[in-house]
Amino acid sequence: MALSRRTPRLGLALGSGSARGWAHIGVLQVLDEEGVRPDIVCGSSIGALVGAAYAAGELQRFSDWVQGLGMRDVFGFMDFNLTGGMLKGERVIDFFRTRFSDRPIETLDIPFAAVATGLHSGSEVWLRTGSTADAVRASMALPGLFTPAQRDGRLLVDGGLVNPVPVSLARAMGADIVIAVDLNADILGRHLRKPGANGAAKLPAEAPADDEETAGWLSRLQDGFASMLPAPDPLRVPAPSLLEVVLASVNIMQVRITRSRMAGDPPEVVIAPQLAHLGLMDFYRAEEAIAEGQRAAEKTLPFLQQLGLGAV
């Protein structure tokens, strides 16, 4: 009796990257159009959020929502906090619960898991059961920005601290072929202002009028604070803000960890959108990120076809 060959299982590892994570949507759209449909989806941080929407069959509705976000909408989700992090992070997750389905992970259309980090132990935590929204909230808890998440008596923070592109998790769930989406390949130094830069928020060329108004208000606020400070020394590199130092440090760590882990467990395919022009909170620039995700995914299509994936 002849043995039939098992079809290889395809895993998708969606990496961390804050607002750059909307590029995952563009990647998934291209893969879907080409008939490349993963059997397993894993995500870290923002990759967990987009991956959860995809695994729940909500990607199109999710894409429509993020492309409608303006700068004012983004600020509306900021629930400022005095302990554990600048933001509680509950408003955006509560919105996700009500606007999109918060099904148990075990019941999603595609097997899904998110990565988080144990704050006290430093261990890598794989979230494969329970509330999808709670898992996403834990995976996105960037230290200093969001408060840690509570789960099973543990404090959990951003999964990008230990596994920014969770190839190993996809393998553990049974993937034979892994497509990894790395959002951090070109971001070192991105959050540090260059000498002579004023650090003012930049908007896309066709920003809505209300976003221009918000950006103008922020610029005036920055100028007001700057006028109260001594004139800067033109020969001295400007001191970065606390948030800039935290973000640049996290970026360095994630890039180094990603390189190390991919060297030890390389994926079959790496999709690396070029997203250095997008900042941490540029969630209102979804169209740019999605377009870059599409472009990066399209470049890999010939190689995917060589692997027997998608249309030939």
N, C-alpha and C positions, 0 to 999 in steps of 0.2 A: 504494500500500500504506500503510495507516494505521499510524502509530507508536503503540505502547502506552505509556501513562504509567507511569513507574517509581514504585513505592511508596516514599515517603520512609523513610529509615533513621532509627531512633530510637536516640539515645545517652543514657546515664545517667552523670552525673558525681557521684560520691559524695565528699563533702568530709571534711576532717580534723576532729578534735575529741575525741581520746582516748576516755574512757568514754561520752561522749555519742554515740559512733558506733553504739552498739546501736540507736539510733533508725532507722538505715538499714534494719534488719531489718523494723521496722514499716512503713516506706515501701514496701519491696519486696513485703511481704505484701499490702498494699492494692492496689498496681499489678497484682500477679499475679491477685488475685481479680477485678479489673475487666477483665482481658484485655489490660492494657497491658504488653507484653513487649519489653524493649529488644533491639536488634540488636547493640549495643556497650555495654560496661560499663568505665568508668574509675574509678580510686580514688586518693585521696591519704591516706596515713597509715592511720588506722583504716578509712577508706573503702575502701582497698585490701584490707584483711583481709575485710571483709564482702562486698565486690564479688567477691573471689576465690571465696569460698564459694558465692555465687550463681551465678557463671559456671561453677562445677564441678558445679552441680546438687545442692549440699549444704546449701542454706539452711535447710531444716526441721530437719535434724539439728544444724546449727550453732546455730540458735535454741534448740533444746531444751537444748543444752549450756550456752550463756551464761545461760539463765534458771535453771539449776541452780547457778550459781556463788555461793558465799558469800564473806564477807570473808576467812575463813581460806584458802579456795582461792586468792583473789587474792594474798594474801601468800605462798602457797606457790610462785607463779610468779616471785617476786622473787629473781633470782640476783645478789646484790650484787657490786660490782666496784670497784676502786680507780683504774682508768685509763680515760679516754675517756668515762665516764658512770657514773651510780650503779648501773645495772643492765646486765648483759650482753645481756639480751633473748633468750637462747638457749632457756631452758626453755619459754616459751610457743610459740616457733616449732617446737621439737622435738616438743612435744605436738601441734601442728597437723599436722606431718608424719605422725605415727603414728596420730592419731585421724581425720584427714581425708585425702583423697587429695592427694598432692603431684605432680600431673601437670605436664608442661611446659605453659607458657602457650599454646603453639601448638595444643594438643590439647583445650583446655577447650571446653565445650559452646557458650559464647558468646564472641566475640572480647573479649579483656580486656587492659588495660594498667594499670600502676601508675606513679605519679610519685615520683621521689626527687630529692635535691639533691646535686650534686658538692661535697664539703666544701672542696676546694682551689680549684676554679674558680668556685663559686657558680652553676654552670649547672643548668638544668632537665634532668633525665634521664628519658627515657621507657623503661620496662621492659616489653618486649613479647615477649620470648623467654626460654627457660630455665626454671629451677625457679620454680614459683608461690610456694612458701614463701620462697625467697631474695628474690624481688621484694618480697613483703609485708614481710619483715624490714627491707629497706633503706628502704622507704617509711615505716615506722613509727619510724625511729631518731631520736626527739626529742632534740635536743642537750641535754646535761646530765643527761638521764634514762637514755637508752640509748646504748651504745657505737655508733660508726659501723659500717656494714656494709661488708665487702670484696666488690667485684665487678669483675672484669676489670681488676685493678690500680688501682682507684679506691676511695676512701673515700666512701661515700654516707650521707647523713642524711635526715631527715624531708622528704617532699615538700611538706608544708604550708608550708615556708619560702619556696617560690617559686611554688607553684600550689595553694592550699588547696582549691579546687573546680575540678577540671581540665576545664573546658568546652572549652578550646582543644585538648586531647588528643582528646576525643570528636569534635570537628570534623575533626581531622587524620586520624582513623580512618574518616571517611566519614559521620558523622552529619549528617543534614539538620535534625533536630529534637533539641534537647537538653533533658533534664530535669535540673536541678541541685539537689542537696540540700545546703543550707548549714546547718551545725550551730553556727555561731559568731555568729549575728546579734545575740544578746542577752547576750554573756558578758563584755564589758569590765568589769574590776574584780572579776570573780567570785572570783578566787583570793586577793584581798587581804582580810584580816580587817577588819571594821568596828571603830571604837573601842568598847572595852568587851567585845568578843567574846573568848572564851578559845581559839578555834580548835579545840575538841574535835570529833572526828569525829561526824557525825550519821548515824543509821540510819533507814531507813524505818519506818513505824509498826508493821509486822508482821515485824520482822527475826527470823530464827531464833535460838534460844537461844545457839548457839555463836558467832554473830556478835555478840550482845550481850556475851558474855563477852570476846571479842577487843576490842571497842570499849571495854569497861570497863578492860581492861588498858592500852590505849593512853591512856585518859584519866588513869589513875593515874600512868602514866609521865610524861605531860605535867605533871601537878600536882606530881610529885616534882621535876622540873627547875625548874618555876616557883618552888617554895619556896626554892630555892638562890639565886635572883636577887633583886636589890633590888626593893622595892615599886615598881610602875609609877606614873608621874606621871599622875593622872586627866585632866589637861588636854593631855597629849601623845598624838598618834596613835601607836599601838603600831608598832614597827618590824617589817616583814614578814620572814619567813625567806628564806633564799637561794632555796629552791624556789619560794616564792610570788612573789618578784621575777622569776625566770626565766619562770614560767608566765604571769604577768600581761603580761610583755613580749612573749612569744610570741603571746599572745592579741591584743594591740594590733596587732602586725605582721600576723597572719593576717587580722584583720578589715579592715585598711587595704588589704592586697594583694587580698583577695577583692573589695572594692568597686571597686578600680581595674580589675582584670582583667575583671570582669563588665560594667563600663561600656564597655570596649573591645570585648568579645565577649560580648554578653548572651545568655543561654540563653532559649529560648522559654518555659520554665516554671521557677520557683524554688519549691522546697519548703523551708520554714524552720521546723523544730520549735523550740519554746521550751524550752530546756534549761539555763538559767542556774543552776538549783537543783542540777545535777549537777557534781561535781568531777572532777578529773583521774583519780583512782584509784577512782572509784565504779563499778567494773565489776560489782560484786555487785548493782547496782540496775537490772539489765537490763529487768525488767518495766516499770518506770516509763518508761525511755527508749523501749522498743518501743511502748508505748501512746501516747506523745507523737508518735512517728513516724507511727503510724497516723492519729492525729487530724489532723496537719498534711497528710498525703497526701490524706485524705478531703476536706479543704477545697478542694483543687485539682481534684477530679474534674469539676465542671462545665466548667472551662476546658479540661481534657484532652479532654472530649467535643466541645467546639467545634473542637478541632484534628483531630477525627476519630480520636482514640485511645480504645481500649477500648469498653465497652458503651455503647450510645446509649439 
